[in-house]
Amino acid sequence: MESKELIKIAYNALEDKKGHDIRIIDINQVSSMGDYFIIADGSNRNQVQALCDNVEEYMHKAGAKLKNREGYANGGWILLDYYDIIIHIFVEEERSFYDLEHIWRDGIQISIGDL
């Protein structure tokens, strides 16, 4: 399945569980680790874990292969690596602290409508 279709699936999974401030960053031109980041946050660790579970369920049903998952037990920052798409799900405070949007500002922020 094409990356853009998987982004839509992951975005919908995050939106379905009330993920906050969902951002998509095209990092293809600035990194070799993947093509896209999706960044979202939840209001607490339980919601962050529910967001992660929902993304994994939606992506599994779409046939996407999960390469790696980190941070689930802690729940403050969960990373889901789907090869070309890397999904970061934070608790609000940790998202502000790590500020990935600023670190990856050379990437291109795109909206779900652009896909």
Buried (B, 14 or more C-beta within 10 A) or exposed (E): EEBBEBBBBBBBBBBBBEBBEBBBBBBBEEBEEBBBBBBBBBEEBEBBBBBBBBBBEBBEEBEBEBEEBEBBEEBBBBBBBBBBBBBBBBBBEBBEEBEBBEEBEEBBBBEBEEB
